[in-house]
Amino acid sequence: MKADKASRTSDVTAAMRAIHLVRHGEPKIFKDPYALRLTSRRWRTIIGNPLLYRLLFRTDLYGWIHPVIGDIVARTRYAEDLLDSAVRQGVSQYVLLGAGMDSFALRRPEWTASLMVFEIDHPATQQRKKKRIAAMGTPLPKNHFFLPVDFERESLAAALSRSSFSTEAPAFFSWLGTLVYIEKHAALQTLSDVASCAAKGSRIVFTYCEPEPLEGKTSSETFQRMLRATRRRGEPMVTGFHDEALLGELHRLGFRVEERLFPDEIRRRYFWNRTDGLTMLDHFRFLCARVVREERPALAV
Ligand SMILES: C[S@@+](CC[C@H](N)C(=O)[O-])C[C@H]1O[C@@H](n2cnc3c(N)ncnc32)[C@H](O)[C@@H]1O
């Protein structure tokens, strides 16, 4: 991402959540009633106009994108299902890394009553989100904090140390649809910062993909078109991890992987009962890991 430009893919993901709510059938995998208001005016116009929507999304123009929508709604559902059980076990801090236009803080008042919510994102994207929320006039909870961080220029540890985040209380981190956009060294540094800043027992949920599909080595037409679309928006997907190498890195950093779901398992879990054909995109994995390291390494701030 360019230093001064807000993410366009974050508008796309909000628009895809809005499409799922407004235009897809039941059962909904995930409901975000704020998504339409948090996306760009252009997307609002398209989604709000049934004729325009049909022209784009029921034809070859954007018809290919539905599995991308499946990925976007399923990953948030997955993260929030796990967050739910973490909160029941006493977790009191939720950190959204690369939050984009995720409306968690507005959407889940029953959770924000007991949770400190830290939204971390690229400064330009976060600025734009603040403006949109201000324009909506919906107040954010008192225990919600925006922390601007460019993962390629600043460490997560430094940003958290400037905030009221507690390194002693277990936390839940989500990092959805973001790792692929940042350079590998910055992705590993961010994971390392989570392992070093978070209390033992904290969890992180994130999505990733192996490198080959990101290089275009895939037979999935949808995946190829998605790669071209993100490149056109100036946000190429650049970082993938091989499954076993990633497990090794996570182990080295002090995590224990608790669950990793591959596309077929995600389809079985969330899409088995659909009649509208909505499904999960190929290649992306959902992973949940727990901080298990005994000693806290010195913070790399
Ligand atoms: C596709 S959006 C996903 C947003 C959100 N997690 C979701 O699922 O809707 C990618 C997000 O990554 C963030 N991002 C990309 N590069 C970044 C960087 N270098 N530092 C911080 N955030 C970055 C963008 O600002 C954007 O919010």
The ligand as an SDF file (V2000), in Angstrom:
LIG
                    3D

 27 29  0  0  0  0  0  0  0  0999 V2000
   -8.6770   -6.4050    2.3320 C   0  0  0  0  0  0  0  0  0  0  0  0
   -8.6030   -5.2780    3.6500 S   0  0  0  0  0  0  0  0  0  0  0  0
   -9.2030   -6.3170    4.9860 C   0  0  0  0  0  0  0  0  0  0  0  0
   -9.8220   -5.4990    6.0620 C   0  0  0  0  0  0  0  0  0  0  0  0
  -10.5250   -6.2830    7.1750 C   0  0  0  0  0  0  0  0  0  0  0  0
   -9.6220   -7.1010    7.9350 N   0  0  0  0  0  0  0  0  0  0  0  0
  -11.6650   -7.1010    6.6200 C   0  0  0  0  0  0  0  0  0  0  0  0
  -11.6060   -8.3420    6.6650 O   0  0  0  0  0  0  0  0  0  0  0  0
  -12.6150   -6.4890    6.1430 O   0  0  0  0  0  0  0  0  0  0  0  0
   -6.8600   -5.1780    3.9650 C   0  0  0  0  0  0  0  0  0  0  0  0
   -6.4920   -4.2920    5.1390 C   0  0  0  0  0  0  0  0  0  0  0  0
   -5.0690   -4.3600    5.3210 O   0  0  0  0  0  0  0  0  0  0  0  0
   -4.6140   -3.0850    5.6790 C   0  0  0  0  0  0  0  0  0  0  0  0
   -3.1980   -2.9780    5.3310 N   0  0  0  0  0  0  0  0  0  0  0  0
   -2.6020   -3.2640    4.1490 C   0  0  0  0  0  0  0  0  0  0  0  0
   -1.2810   -2.9870    4.2270 N   0  0  0  0  0  0  0  0  0  0  0  0
   -1.0540   -2.5260    5.4730 C   0  0  0  0  0  0  0  0  0  0  0  0
    0.0970   -2.0780    6.1680 C   0  0  0  0  0  0  0  0  0  0  0  0
    1.2830   -2.0270    5.5670 N   0  0  0  0  0  0  0  0  0  0  0  0
   -0.0280   -1.6710    7.4510 N   0  0  0  0  0  0  0  0  0  0  0  0
   -1.2350   -1.7090    8.0750 C   0  0  0  0  0  0  0  0  0  0  0  0
   -2.3590   -2.1470    7.4730 N   0  0  0  0  0  0  0  0  0  0  0  0
   -2.2740   -2.5350    6.1890 C   0  0  0  0  0  0  0  0  0  0  0  0
   -5.4750   -2.1350    4.8560 C   0  0  0  0  0  0  0  0  0  0  0  0
   -5.4520   -0.8110    5.3710 O   0  0  0  0  0  0  0  0  0  0  0  0
   -6.8280   -2.8030    4.9540 C   0  0  0  0  0  0  0  0  0  0  0  0
   -7.5540   -2.3430    6.0600 O   0  0  0  0  0  0  0  0  0  0  0  0
  1  2  1  0
  2  3  1  0
  2 10  1  0
  3  4  1  0
  4  5  1  0
  5  6  1  0
  5  7  1  0
  7  8  2  0
  7  9  1  0
 10 11  1  0
 11 12  1  0
 11 26  1  0
 12 13  1  0
 13 14  1  0
 13 24  1  0
 14 15  1  0
 14 23  1  0
 15 16  2  0
 16 17  1  0
 17 18  1  0
 17 23  2  0
 18 19  1  0
 18 20  2  0
 20 21  1  0
 21 22  2  0
 22 23  1  0
 24 25  1  0
 24 26  1  0
 26 27  1  0
M  CHG  2   2   1   9  -1
M  END
$$$$
